[in-house]
Amino acid sequence: GGGAPGGTGVLGPSILNSEDEEIFNNEEQEYASKKRKKDHFRNDRNTQCFYREKWIYVHKESTRERHSYCTLGEAFNRLDFSSAIQDIRRFNYVVRLLQLIAKSQLTSLSGVAQKNYFNILDKIVQKVLDDHQNPRLIKNLLQDLSSTLCILIRGEGKSVLVGNINIWICRLETILTWQQQLQNLQMTKHVDSGLTLSDLPLHVLSNILHRLSDGWDVVTLGQVTPALSALSEDRQLWRKLCLYHFADKQFCRHLVLSEEGHVEWKLTYFALQKYYPTREQYGDTLHFCRHCSILFWKDSGHPCTAANPDSCFMPVSPQHFIDLFKF
């Protein structure tokens, strides 16, 4: 999509705070020209690099034999994230990677990596708008990305960001348009004469809730039916989530007690979530071969030379992926 017409006026304070809105005032309005949008589409939408091999050698230094060390942008280009987002097992993993890049690594992306980043982000947003799956994850990603860009563009980012500042401002406007589209997203009610959640016995519904690892997913599912609403308030369910995500010593400072002195596990969970990261869980991740120093998707494989390859493979968390490229 193109830039958001009229700047932030359409979006209101729920997306940008008052400081962020300054970026669109006065002289920045000049950037809403046709030329900028033409540059934006030429740079972002029509160009994306693809590679036949879905793995990359991660070497930590530059030598005469290896003309450059492996960069985050190079890995980002080579590992086929466009296909990965179509795989339900990998979707959350890729979104988390994009979020970490948005928070701290934007200035390290080359021009080509930027194009791939925003092309993949566009595909993710369009996928969510089409299938209505995981809108909360994408809203959080876009909020982090827009906040980072506002800071970089308004401040010293004009000399830090790689590429034309006009293109970055147009990208920010596009992000704001995506945020507005997601805010306006209406979940369609499916008309189906088959079995629904309301038809399931309570013990089955309870079992479904207990299999969720994200407290927000429990809250969301609890809004579907009155029965699920009651089950989603179960103290043991929230105690289990607290014990799964947080260490015992973390409870001491943030336990929420009722007037009767009982632990309010649901409130405690969300209190702890403000201070500590929750345990991340993914259906599939990138893997790293310690023998070959190669990063790859496990089902795509790589040319491993180890006698027992499986013993050399280790799953790579999103943060570990970022850390591999910090030298």
N, C-alpha and C positions, 0 to 999 in steps of 0.2 A: 504494500500500500504506500501511498504518498504521504506527505506531511499532513499534520492535523490542521484543518482550516481555522484561522482565527486564533492561533496560539493556544494558551491555556484557558481561555474564557469558557470554552465548551466543557472543560473537564472539571472545573471546580476544585475546592481545597482538599478533596479526599485523595487526590493523586499527587499534587505538588504542594509544598508548603509555600508560605509567602516569599521566603528567600529565593526559592527555586524559580518563582514566577518572574523575578527580575531579569532572568536570562532572555526573556522574550520582549522586554521593553526597549524603547528607544532604538538605538542603532541596530540591535539584533533583528529587528523586523525586516531589514533590507535582505536578509538571507532567504526570505520566502519567495525568491524570484524564480522564474521559469528555468533559468540557467542552472541554478543549484539543483532543482529537482531532476533536470536532465542529467547532470553529473551523477547524482545519486543513483538513478536507475541504471545508468551505463556502468557504474562501478560495482553496485551491489547485486542487482537482479540478474544481469545477463552473464555474469562471470562466476564460475566456480570450478575449482581444480579437483579432479578425481584421480585416484591412483588404483592400478590393478591390484597391487599387493596391499593387504589390509593389516600390515604390521610395520613396525619401525624400530630400527636399532637405536638405542639410547646410549650415546657416548658422551662423556662428561667433559671432554676437553677438545680444543682445536689443535691439530698438528699439521705438518707439511703434507702428510698422507691424507688426512681428513681435513678438508679445507674449512669446515665450520662444525661447531658442535651442534647437537640436536636441539632445536628450540621448541618451545611450547607450541608456537604457531605451526611449525613443520609437522609435529605429531598430530595436531588438531586437523590439519589438512589430509593426512594420510590414513586416518583410522575410520573413515567412512561413517561419520556420525549421522549423515542423512538417512542411510539405511537403518541405522541402529534405532532411531526414534520410531520407526514403524514396528519394532519388536517390543511387545508389551513388557518383556522381561528387562529391557534395557532403557526404556523411556525415562524412568525416574533417575536413573544413573546419569544419563546424558544431561538431563535438566539440571541436576546438581552440579555437574562439571561446568556447565555454562554459567551457573550462578556464582561459583567460586571464581571463575575467570572475570565475571562482571565486577566482583567485589575488589579484586586486587591485581588482575593481570592484563587489563585492557591495554595498558601502555606498552606491553611487551609483544603484542600481536603485530605481525607484518601486515602490509596492505592486503595481500592475498588471504591471509588468515582472517582478517577482518571481514572480507567479503564472504568467506565460507561461514564464519560465525553468524553473521546477520541473515544469510540465506537459510541456514539451519533453524535459526530462531524464528524466521518467518514461517517455515514449514511446521514448526511446533505450534505456533499460535493458530495457524489455519487448521491444523489437526484438531486442536482443542475446540475451536469454534464449530467444527464439523461434527465431532463425536461427543462433545460435552464431557470428556474425561479429564480429570486432574486440573480443573481451572485454578484451584487455589495455588498449586505448585507454580504455575506460570505467572500468576499475579505477583507472587513473592519474587520470582526471578526478575520480572520487568520492573518492579519497584526498586530492587537493588541496582539494576542496570541504569535506570533513569537517575537515581540519586548519585551514583558514581559519575555519570556523564555530566550532570549539572555542576558538580564540584570541579571536574577537570576543565570543562569549557569556560566556566566563569572565572576560574583562577589561573594557575600556572599551566593548566592543561594545554593552553594554546601553543605552548612550545614543547609539550611532552607527548601529546597524542600523535601517532603516526598518520599522516595524510592531511588532506584539506579540511580546515576547520568548518567550512560550509557544509561539507558532507557529513561531518559529525553532528552538526546542529540539525540537519535534515533527518539523520538517523534518530535523534532524540525526539523529533516531532512524530516520526513513525511509531516509536515506542509509545508515545502518549496516545496515538490513535488506537494502537493495539489495546492499551489499558482501557480506553473507553469502550471498545468493542466487547472486551471481557466483562466489564461492568454491566453492560446491557444484555449479556448473555441470558437467555431464558431457557430453562430446562424444559424440553417438550415431554408431555405426559404420554407415555405409550399406552395405546388401547390394545389390550391383549386379553383374550378369553382364557388363556392358560394359567398355570400356577403362578402366584405372586408371593411376595414376602408375607403378606397378611395371612396367607393360607398355611404357612409353616407353623409347626408346634413351637411352643415357647423354648423348649430345651434346644431346638435346632437354631433358633434365633440367637439364643444366648451363646451357643457354640461359635456362631459366625462372629459375634462381637468380640469374643475372647481370642479370636485368631487375628484381630487387627493389632498392629504394633504402633499406630499413630493415634494419639488422643483426639486430634481433630477429626480423624475419620470416624471415631466412635461417636463424637458429638454430631457429625453430619448424618450418619446412619440413624442416630436416635431421633432425628427430625422426620423420618419417613412415616412411621406409624405410632399410635399411642403405646402399643406393646413394646416396640423398640425403644421408645422414649423412656419407659419405666426400666427396662433392662439396662439401658446405657448409663443409669445412675448407680448401678450396683457397686458397692464399696470394694468388694473383692476384685472386681474387674480393674478398677483404678489403682488399687494396691499392687496388683500384678504388673501393671504398666510402669508404676514407679520403681518397682524392684528390677524390672527388665532394663530400664533406661539409665537408672542412677545408682550410684554407690551409697551404701548405708551411711557413710560419714557425711554425705551431702544432705541427708534428711535433717540432721540435727538443727541446722540453721534456718530451714525453710518449712518445717512442719506447720500445717494449718490445723488448729484445733477448734472443735465446736465448743459451745458454752458448757456442754456436759463433760468436756475433756476428751472426746473421741477425735481420732485423726480424720480430717476431711481429705480423703485420698485424691479426689478429683481436683480440688483446689490446690492441694500440695503438688500434684503433677504439673499443673500450669505455672505454679510458682517456681518450681525447680527448672522448668523449661526456659524461664527467663534468664537463668544464671548459668546453666550447663547445657552442652549439646546433647541431644538425644542420640541413641544408638542408631546407626544407619543400616538399612536392610534393603538389599537389591536382589532381583531375580537373576541377574547376570551382570558381570563386570568385565572390564579389561583384565588381562593377566600379564604378569611379567615373568620372563624366563631368566632365572639367576645365572644359568650357564651361558646363554647367548646374549644376555643384556638386550632382549627384544620385548617390546610391548605389543600385545596382540589380543584379538578376540579369540576366545578358546575354540569356538566351532570353526573359525577360519584357519586356525593353526599358523605355524611358521616353520621355516627350515631349520629345525633343531638338530644339533650335532651331539647331544648328550646321549649316553648309553641308556639311561632311564629318564626320559623327558618329563613324565608326570611328577617326578620327585623334585623337579626344578621350578615348577610353576607355582606362582603365588598370586592370589587375587589382589587387585589394585583398587583401593578406595578412591573416591573423587579427590580427597585431599592428598593422598599419596601420589596420584597422577600429577597434581600441581607441583608437589615437592620434588618430583623427579627432574623437574626442569628449573630448579633453583640452584644456582651454582655459587 
